[in-house]
């Protein structure tokens, strides 16, 4: 249960003034400091090979004991924003509980519609967790600036300047503090994952979707800032998610509404778009979100989210990422206009993604994954690999205990 902090409003105002004052008084500068190092929960830090082997064995045993339906559920992260009558979902109704117990999803993402006040959010998250045998990822988009699901509600939550402001300050310590502040208050409410930081490089002034959500136009600075903010969140036990791979900063269209193509040669991609993600991978960032971008340099048939060439060959292979790959929302038109939700989900899993964010019809998507494995369209080994990565991350962030069951 999170504590209620009665003096937060003044505290948050001081924090905001601190950031804005720094922005006015300090010119943007490049700091040649080393990149922040990953901080992990205390009980898993260090070199504990015996314990790691024990954890790996327990996860393997759990996967072996799971039904196909349970494994298919673990790779889905739905959103439940409105009920069938169009009302915002603020509680776990009997109907929602039945869906959750049927699907057994790996996580749930919450939006503004799900949030009324502090106690309501805490109860909603606790009730969501109580439906699960294996703890859920409970995620939110809380970037600060223009993308904030928790501010402007009947809830006292830090109002932070956007990433462009933070990038303009040029101080990784302040950006680390912003991540730590977000992480602290997210954790108090019961969240364990934040779909942030944005690791896109703001290189196109006509970009309608990234813009001031990016830390700036310099790939090296963006890498430093994104890592610092992620490091602050990890310090508070929140899983950060670098997004949107392979880089959505230099587009003049929005994948929420249409297919978008990124036309760049290899040297440009390496030095700009991919640079912050590679730095994040090198430092052990735990999760990366894909963008629904067409990148003909790597694949002229499928967008990144559905592309084995981009996810498996590039991200996993050449760039060496071993963590969790999350799709951007599958309900976005760049995907939904071309592929049915269930078809896209299966293609994404085959491509090498692990967690399917917001399929349009999550129950049907769950059924389609089960059917795809039964028909050998999706190898069960491929599904098992994704479940293993999901469970390992939950274990790493102490979301699991004993036989991986939830305890209040």
QUIZINOR-V153941 format. One record per helix or strand of 3 or more residues. SS is the DSSP state (@ for helix, = for strand). FROM is the first residue (numbers start at 1). TO is the last residue. Records with the same first field share a line. If there is no record, write none. Layout:
SS=FROM-TO ; FROM-TO
//
This chain:
@=8-25 ; 42-44 ; 49-65 ; 68-74 ; 94-103 ; 112-114 ; 118-130 ; 163-169 ; 172-189 ; 211-213 ; 219-235 ; 266-273 ; 275-282 ; 304-306 ; 308-318 ; 333-336 ; 341-351 ; 362-374 ; 380-396
==76-79 ; 107-110 ; 137-140 ; 142-144 ; 242-245 ; 287-290 ; 293-295 ; 324-326 ; 355-357
//
